[in-house]
Amino acid sequence: MYDLKGKVAIVTGAGRKLGIGRGIALRLARDGADVAVADICREFEEFPGYGLGMWEGLKETADEISALGVRGLPVRVDVTEAAQVDEMVRRTVEALGRLDIIVNNAGGVVGPAPVIALEEAAWNKTMAINATGAFLCSRAAARQMLAQGQGGKIINISPIAGKHGSPFLAAYSAAKSAIIGLTRVMALEVGAANIQVNAVCPGEVDTDLQRWGWQLEAGMRGTSYEEVVKAATSRIPLGRLEVPEDVANLVAFLASRESDYITGQAINVCGGMVMH
């Protein structure tokens, strides 16, 4: 465990019951941080049935955080809208007093398809959720941290699809690659203010969103869901699927003072699958 007592964090994309965001938020709370959890809490009108984090799940996570003896704050936000992102930071500071840590976890894949069949709207939406969302949240958080003058931690979640690519996920892979570039540039720009900026790169994490992706992949490949999951597991040297807590463990380290001399890094937490 790390000592985050007195720290305030924001975790975006925390509205799914089985999701990386929820796992991260609960871990930071167990380490003593007050945590604002944020999600869009509505469906995409242009992509019905996608299945986003909703208010009920977000509120439940905030209540679980509060039950741990720290403060939990649920916030609705569309990370692709600058005004909403700025309001998220304002509300967090107003309610919890400051901002020390932001975990840019909000992300997703809209309309995955081979590049030759990929719709422009799906490309744009996927880039907006992932790359633009990370930019807007990082910018707003950095402005607040600079104003406070006490440093901070910006942690971007950028799955290893951004490093090695995945079939049918061109927009997602491109967006996650962009996040790694953003991480490195911001680390150079705000390092002198004692703000560390890093990316965490998960592999095949067993979440609601990943299960949705496996179902889609099974349909595209004309095989069964079970075969897709079996193939995914076979690519992991440690022999099991990743769980949100595996990601949360690394995030907690990067959120703590133990990582004060680490910045500009994109660190894999993938069971070794990047070597496959």
C-alpha positions as a LaTeX table, in Angstrom:
\begin{tabular}{lrrr}
\hline
Residue & $x$ (\AA) & $y$ (\AA) & $z$ (\AA) \\
\hline
Met1 & 0.00 & 0.00 & 0.00 \\
Tyr2 & 1.10 & 3.59 & $-0.63$ \\
Asp3 & 0.43 & 6.67 & 1.49 \\
Leu4 & $-1.98$ & 8.93 & $-0.38$ \\
Lys5 & $-3.58$ & 10.48 & 2.71 \\
Gly6 & $-4.48$ & 14.11 & 2.08 \\
Lys7 & $-4.31$ & 13.68 & $-1.70$ \\
Val8 & $-7.21$ & 14.27 & $-4.08$ \\
Ala9 & $-7.58$ & 12.29 & $-7.30$ \\
Ile10 & $-9.84$ & 12.25 & $-10.34$ \\
Val11 & $-10.39$ & 8.99 & $-12.21$ \\
Thr12 & $-12.28$ & 9.24 & $-15.50$ \\
Gly13 & $-14.17$ & 6.37 & $-17.10$ \\
Ala14 & $-15.11$ & 4.90 & $-13.71$ \\
Gly15 & $-18.80$ & 4.14 & $-14.29$ \\
Arg16 & $-18.64$ & 0.48 & $-15.30$ \\
Lys17 & $-19.06$ & $-2.18$ & $-12.62$ \\
Leu18 & $-16.35$ & $-4.37$ & $-14.14$ \\
Gly19 & $-13.92$ & $-1.75$ & $-15.41$ \\
Ile20 & $-10.37$ & $-0.50$ & $-15.01$ \\
Gly21 & $-11.56$ & 2.90 & $-13.78$ \\
Arg22 & $-13.49$ & 1.48 & $-10.86$ \\
Gly23 & $-10.56$ & $-0.74$ & $-9.87$ \\
Ile24 & $-8.18$ & 2.23 & $-9.94$ \\
Ala25 & $-10.53$ & 4.51 & $-7.99$ \\
Leu26 & $-11.03$ & 1.97 & $-5.22$ \\
Arg27 & $-7.30$ & 1.28 & $-4.95$ \\
Leu28 & $-6.46$ & 4.99 & $-4.63$ \\
Ala29 & $-9.16$ & 5.31 & $-1.98$ \\
Arg30 & $-7.76$ & 2.34 & $-0.04$ \\
Asp31 & $-4.40$ & 4.11 & $-0.09$ \\
Gly32 & $-6.03$ & 7.14 & 1.52 \\
Ala33 & $-6.93$ & 9.51 & $-1.33$ \\
Asp34 & $-10.22$ & 11.31 & $-1.73$ \\
Val35 & $-11.44$ & 10.39 & $-5.21$ \\
Ala36 & $-13.74$ & 12.04 & $-7.74$ \\
Val37 & $-15.01$ & 9.44 & $-10.19$ \\
Ala38 & $-16.24$ & 10.62 & $-13.58$ \\
Asp39 & $-18.04$ & 9.18 & $-16.58$ \\
Ile40 & $-20.29$ & 10.30 & $-19.40$ \\
Cys41 & $-23.41$ & 8.64 & $-17.94$ \\
Arg42 & $-25.32$ & 8.51 & $-21.21$ \\
Glu43 & $-25.38$ & 6.51 & $-24.42$ \\
Phe44 & $-23.95$ & 7.78 & $-27.71$ \\
Glu45 & $-26.89$ & 8.86 & $-29.86$ \\
Glu46 & $-24.96$ & 8.12 & $-33.04$ \\
Phe47 & $-23.81$ & 4.67 & $-31.82$ \\
Pro48 & $-26.72$ & 3.16 & $-29.86$ \\
Gly49 & $-26.06$ & 0.11 & $-27.72$ \\
Tyr50 & $-22.36$ & 0.81 & $-27.23$ \\
Gly51 & $-22.74$ & 0.53 & $-23.46$ \\
Leu52 & $-21.06$ & 3.35 & $-21.54$ \\
Gly53 & $-20.56$ & 3.92 & $-17.84$ \\
Met54 & $-23.83$ & 5.17 & $-16.39$ \\
Trp55 & $-24.78$ & 7.24 & $-13.35$ \\
Glu56 & $-25.93$ & 4.28 & $-11.26$ \\
Gly57 & $-22.56$ & 2.55 & $-11.56$ \\
Leu58 & $-20.68$ & 5.80 & $-10.98$ \\
Lys59 & $-22.69$ & 6.63 & $-7.87$ \\
Glu60 & $-22.17$ & 3.09 & $-6.56$ \\
Thr61 & $-18.41$ & 3.44 & $-6.94$ \\
Ala62 & $-18.44$ & 6.81 & $-5.17$ \\
Asp63 & $-20.43$ & 5.26 & $-2.31$ \\
Glu64 & $-17.90$ & 2.40 & $-2.05$ \\
Ile65 & $-15.10$ & 4.97 & $-1.84$ \\
Ser66 & $-16.89$ & 6.85 & 0.94 \\
Ala67 & $-17.40$ & 3.57 & 2.82 \\
Leu68 & $-13.60$ & 3.25 & 2.99 \\
Gly69 & $-13.41$ & 6.35 & 5.18 \\
Val70 & $-12.40$ & 8.87 & 2.51 \\
Arg71 & $-14.51$ & 11.12 & 0.31 \\
Gly72 & $-16.00$ & 9.93 & $-2.97$ \\
Leu73 & $-17.49$ & 12.34 & $-5.50$ \\
Pro74 & $-19.40$ & 11.25 & $-8.64$ \\
Val75 & $-19.19$ & 13.67 & $-11.58$ \\
Arg76 & $-20.82$ & 13.52 & $-15.00$ \\
Val77 & $-18.42$ & 14.50 & $-17.78$ \\
Asp78 & $-17.98$ & 14.12 & $-21.50$ \\
Val79 & $-14.19$ & 14.17 & $-21.83$ \\
Thr80 & $-14.46$ & 15.32 & $-25.45$ \\
Glu81 & $-15.98$ & 18.64 & $-24.32$ \\
Ala82 & $-13.49$ & 21.16 & $-22.92$ \\
Ala83 & $-16.08$ & 23.08 & $-20.90$ \\
Gln84 & $-17.28$ & 19.91 & $-19.19$ \\
Val85 & $-13.72$ & 18.81 & $-18.40$ \\
Asp86 & $-12.92$ & 22.21 & $-16.88$ \\
Glu87 & $-16.13$ & 21.99 & $-14.85$ \\
Met88 & $-15.14$ & 18.52 & $-13.61$ \\
Val89 & $-11.88$ & 19.90 & $-12.25$ \\
Arg90 & $-13.64$ & 22.95 & $-10.76$ \\
Arg91 & $-16.23$ & 20.78 & $-9.00$ \\
Thr92 & $-13.55$ & 18.45 & $-7.65$ \\
Val93 & $-11.53$ & 21.31 & $-6.20$ \\
Glu94 & $-14.65$ & 22.97 & $-4.80$ \\
Ala95 & $-15.84$ & 19.76 & $-3.10$ \\
Leu96 & $-12.54$ & 18.12 & $-2.13$ \\
Gly97 & $-10.23$ & 21.11 & $-1.76$ \\
Arg98 & $-7.49$ & 20.52 & $-4.34$ \\
Leu99 & $-6.26$ & 18.23 & $-7.12$ \\
Asp100 & $-3.09$ & 16.15 & $-6.86$ \\
Ile101 & $-3.67$ & 13.18 & $-9.18$ \\
Ile102 & $-5.61$ & 12.61 & $-12.38$ \\
Val103 & $-5.99$ & 9.23 & $-14.04$ \\
Asn104 & $-7.14$ & 9.61 & $-17.64$ \\
Asn105 & $-8.82$ & 6.25 & $-18.04$ \\
Ala106 & $-11.87$ & 7.20 & $-20.12$ \\
Gly107 & $-11.67$ & 5.49 & $-23.48$ \\
Gly108 & $-13.32$ & 3.11 & $-25.86$ \\
Val109 & $-13.69$ & 1.76 & $-29.35$ \\
Val110 & $-16.52$ & 2.91 & $-31.61$ \\
Gly111 & $-17.32$ & 0.94 & $-34.76$ \\
Pro112 & $-14.24$ & $-1.32$ & $-34.96$ \\
Ala113 & $-13.67$ & $-2.57$ & $-38.50$ \\
Pro114 & $-10.91$ & $-3.19$ & $-41.04$ \\
Val115 & $-9.44$ & 0.11 & $-42.20$ \\
Ile116 & $-10.98$ & $-0.27$ & $-45.67$ \\
Ala117 & $-14.43$ & $-0.51$ & $-44.07$ \\
Leu118 & $-13.94$ & 1.89 & $-41.14$ \\
Glu119 & $-16.48$ & 4.73 & $-41.04$ \\
Glu120 & $-15.09$ & 8.25 & $-40.73$ \\
Ala121 & $-17.56$ & 9.01 & $-37.93$ \\
Ala122 & $-16.33$ & 6.00 & $-35.97$ \\
Trp123 & $-12.70$ & 7.08 & $-36.49$ \\
Asn124 & $-13.43$ & 10.62 & $-35.32$ \\
Lys125 & $-15.41$ & 9.53 & $-32.27$ \\
Thr126 & $-12.78$ & 7.00 & $-31.19$ \\
Met127 & $-10.00$ & 9.58 & $-31.57$ \\
Ala128 & $-12.06$ & 12.14 & $-29.64$ \\
Ile129 & $-12.83$ & 9.84 & $-26.69$ \\
Asn130 & $-9.28$ & 8.61 & $-26.31$ \\
Ala131 & $-6.75$ & 11.15 & $-27.59$ \\
Thr132 & $-8.69$ & 14.41 & $-27.32$ \\
Gly133 & $-10.14$ & 13.33 & $-23.98$ \\
Ala134 & $-6.70$ & 12.65 & $-22.53$ \\
Phe135 & $-5.46$ & 16.01 & $-23.85$ \\
Leu136 & $-8.35$ & 18.03 & $-22.41$ \\
Cys137 & $-8.20$ & 16.30 & $-19.03$ \\
Ser138 & $-4.41$ & 16.57 & $-18.80$ \\
Arg139 & $-4.52$ & 20.24 & $-19.74$ \\
Ala140 & $-7.19$ & 21.09 & $-17.17$ \\
Ala141 & $-5.44$ & 19.10 & $-14.43$ \\
Ala142 & $-2.03$ & 20.61 & $-15.19$ \\
Arg143 & $-3.45$ & 24.13 & $-15.02$ \\
Gln144 & $-4.87$ & 23.42 & $-11.57$ \\
Met145 & $-1.69$ & 21.73 & $-10.35$ \\
Leu146 & 0.45 & 24.62 & $-11.59$ \\
Ala147 & $-1.84$ & 27.10 & $-9.83$ \\
Gln148 & $-1.50$ & 25.13 & $-6.59$ \\
Gly149 & 2.29 & 25.09 & $-6.93$ \\
Gln150 & 2.77 & 21.76 & $-5.16$ \\
Gly151 & 3.35 & 19.36 & $-8.04$ \\
Gly152 & 1.12 & 16.50 & $-9.07$ \\
Lys153 & 0.66 & 13.28 & $-10.99$ \\
Ile154 & $-0.90$ & 12.88 & $-14.43$ \\
Ile155 & $-1.41$ & 9.23 & $-15.36$ \\
Asn156 & $-2.72$ & 8.22 & $-18.77$ \\
Ile157 & $-4.13$ & 4.76 & $-19.47$ \\
Ser158 & $-2.90$ & 3.70 & $-22.90$ \\
Pro159 & $-3.35$ & $-0.04$ & $-23.65$ \\
Ile160 & $-0.56$ & $-1.74$ & $-25.58$ \\
Ala161 & $-2.68$ & $-1.58$ & $-28.74$ \\
Gly162 & $-1.00$ & 1.83 & $-28.98$ \\
Lys163 & 2.39 & 0.15 & $-29.19$ \\
His164 & 1.90 & $-2.86$ & $-31.44$ \\
Gly165 & $-1.50$ & $-2.36$ & $-33.11$ \\
Ser166 & $-4.45$ & $-4.74$ & $-33.36$ \\
Pro167 & $-6.56$ & $-5.79$ & $-36.35$ \\
Phe168 & $-9.88$ & $-3.91$ & $-36.66$ \\
Leu169 & $-8.69$ & $-1.29$ & $-34.14$ \\
Ala170 & $-6.94$ & 1.30 & $-36.32$ \\
Ala171 & $-8.55$ & 4.34 & $-34.71$ \\
Tyr172 & $-8.10$ & 2.98 & $-31.19$ \\
Ser173 & $-4.46$ & 2.05 & $-31.78$ \\
Ala174 & $-3.74$ & 5.43 & $-33.35$ \\
Ala175 & $-5.40$ & 7.25 & $-30.46$ \\
Lys176 & $-3.47$ & 5.30 & $-27.84$ \\
Ser177 & $-0.22$ & 5.98 & $-29.70$ \\
Ala178 & $-1.12$ & 9.67 & $-29.59$ \\
Ile179 & $-1.59$ & 9.47 & $-25.82$ \\
Ile180 & 1.94 & 8.12 & $-25.41$ \\
Gly181 & 3.25 & 11.06 & $-27.44$ \\
Leu182 & 1.20 & 13.49 & $-25.35$ \\
Thr183 & 2.58 & 11.90 & $-22.17$ \\
Arg184 & 6.18 & 12.46 & $-23.25$ \\
Val185 & 5.64 & 16.06 & $-24.34$ \\
Met186 & 3.78 & 17.06 & $-21.17$ \\
Ala187 & 6.45 & 15.40 & $-19.04$ \\
Leu188 & 9.00 & 17.72 & $-20.64$ \\
Glu189 & 6.81 & 20.79 & $-20.25$ \\
Val190 & 5.72 & 20.47 & $-16.61$ \\
Gly191 & 8.58 & 18.51 & $-15.05$ \\
Ala192 & 10.20 & 21.61 & $-13.57$ \\
Ala193 & 6.98 & 22.18 & $-11.60$ \\
Asn194 & 7.33 & 18.71 & $-10.00$ \\
Ile195 & 4.46 & 17.27 & $-12.03$ \\
Gln196 & 5.15 & 13.75 & $-13.26$ \\
Val197 & 3.34 & 12.52 & $-16.37$ \\
Asn198 & 3.33 & 8.82 & $-17.22$ \\
Ala199 & 1.30 & 6.29 & $-19.18$ \\
Val200 & 0.21 & 2.86 & $-18.01$ \\
Cys201 & $-0.15$ & 0.30 & $-20.80$ \\
Pro202 & $-2.42$ & $-2.66$ & $-19.95$ \\
Gly203 & $-2.89$ & $-5.77$ & $-22.06$ \\
Glu204 & $-5.95$ & $-8.04$ & $-22.23$ \\
Val205 & $-7.94$ & $-6.88$ & $-19.20$ \\
Asp206 & $-11.10$ & $-8.79$ & $-18.33$ \\
Thr207 & $-13.64$ & $-5.94$ & $-18.27$ \\
Asp208 & $-17.13$ & $-5.29$ & $-19.58$ \\
Leu209 & $-15.68$ & $-3.37$ & $-22.51$ \\
Gln210 & $-13.13$ & $-6.06$ & $-23.33$ \\
Arg211 & $-15.82$ & $-8.75$ & $-23.26$ \\
Trp212 & $-17.83$ & $-6.65$ & $-25.71$ \\
Gly213 & $-14.74$ & $-6.48$ & $-27.92$ \\
Trp214 & $-14.21$ & $-10.22$ & $-27.76$ \\
Gln215 & $-17.82$ & $-10.79$ & $-28.82$ \\
Leu216 & $-17.31$ & $-8.48$ & $-31.82$ \\
Glu217 & $-14.03$ & $-10.19$ & $-32.73$ \\
Ala218 & $-15.70$ & $-13.59$ & $-32.61$ \\
Gly219 & $-18.34$ & $-12.37$ & $-35.05$ \\
Met220 & $-15.79$ & $-10.83$ & $-37.39$ \\
Arg221 & $-13.61$ & $-13.94$ & $-37.40$ \\
Gly222 & $-16.51$ & $-16.38$ & $-37.61$ \\
Thr223 & $-15.48$ & $-18.22$ & $-34.45$ \\
Ser224 & $-16.80$ & $-18.61$ & $-30.92$ \\
Tyr225 & $-16.39$ & $-16.19$ & $-28.02$ \\
Glu226 & $-14.67$ & $-18.94$ & $-26.03$ \\
Glu227 & $-12.10$ & $-19.48$ & $-28.78$ \\
Val228 & $-11.32$ & $-15.76$ & $-28.91$ \\
Val229 & $-10.77$ & $-15.63$ & $-25.13$ \\
Lys230 & $-8.65$ & $-18.79$ & $-25.27$ \\
Ala231 & $-6.49$ & $-17.27$ & $-28.01$ \\
Ala232 & $-6.12$ & $-14.04$ & $-26.03$ \\
Thr233 & $-5.02$ & $-15.93$ & $-22.94$ \\
Ser234 & $-2.52$ & $-17.98$ & $-24.95$ \\
Arg235 & $-0.68$ & $-14.78$ & $-25.88$ \\
Ile236 & 0.03 & $-13.98$ & $-22.23$ \\
Pro237 & 3.23 & $-15.55$ & $-20.82$ \\
Leu238 & 1.84 & $-15.42$ & $-17.28$ \\
Gly239 & $-1.02$ & $-17.63$ & $-18.43$ \\
Arg240 & $-4.03$ & $-15.65$ & $-17.22$ \\
Leu241 & $-6.11$ & $-12.67$ & $-18.23$ \\
Glu242 & $-5.35$ & $-9.35$ & $-16.60$ \\
Val243 & $-7.80$ & $-7.93$ & $-14.05$ \\
Pro244 & $-8.42$ & $-4.26$ & $-13.18$ \\
Glu245 & $-6.49$ & $-4.64$ & $-9.93$ \\
Asp246 & $-3.32$ & $-5.46$ & $-11.89$ \\
Val247 & $-3.57$ & $-2.05$ & $-13.56$ \\
Ala248 & $-4.54$ & $-0.32$ & $-10.33$ \\
Asn249 & $-1.40$ & $-1.58$ & $-8.57$ \\
Leu250 & 0.85 & 0.25 & $-11.02$ \\
Val251 & $-1.32$ & 3.37 & $-11.03$ \\
Ala252 & $-1.16$ & 3.52 & $-7.23$ \\
Phe253 & 2.65 & 3.43 & $-7.40$ \\
Leu254 & 2.76 & 6.19 & $-10.00$ \\
Ala255 & 0.33 & 8.26 & $-7.91$ \\
Ser256 & 2.58 & 7.99 & $-4.85$ \\
Arg257 & 5.76 & 9.77 & $-3.81$ \\
Glu258 & 7.66 & 6.54 & $-4.51$ \\
Ser259 & 7.54 & 7.42 & $-8.23$ \\
Asp260 & 8.67 & 11.05 & $-7.92$ \\
Tyr261 & 11.70 & 10.46 & $-10.17$ \\
Ile262 & 9.78 & 8.70 & $-12.94$ \\
Thr263 & 8.25 & 10.74 & $-15.75$ \\
Gly264 & 7.60 & 10.53 & $-19.48$ \\
Gln265 & 7.34 & 6.74 & $-19.39$ \\
Ala266 & 4.85 & 4.35 & $-21.01$ \\
Ile267 & 5.00 & 1.34 & $-18.69$ \\
Asn268 & 3.58 & $-2.04$ & $-19.70$ \\
Val269 & 1.46 & $-4.00$ & $-17.24$ \\
Cys270 & 0.37 & $-6.83$ & $-19.52$ \\
Gly271 & 1.61 & $-10.15$ & $-18.18$ \\
Gly272 & 4.38 & $-10.09$ & $-20.77$ \\
Met273 & 2.08 & $-10.28$ & $-23.78$ \\
Val274 & 3.88 & $-7.41$ & $-25.49$ \\
Met275 & 6.73 & $-9.89$ & $-26.08$ \\
His276 & 4.47 & $-12.33$ & $-27.94$ \\
\hline
\end{tabular}
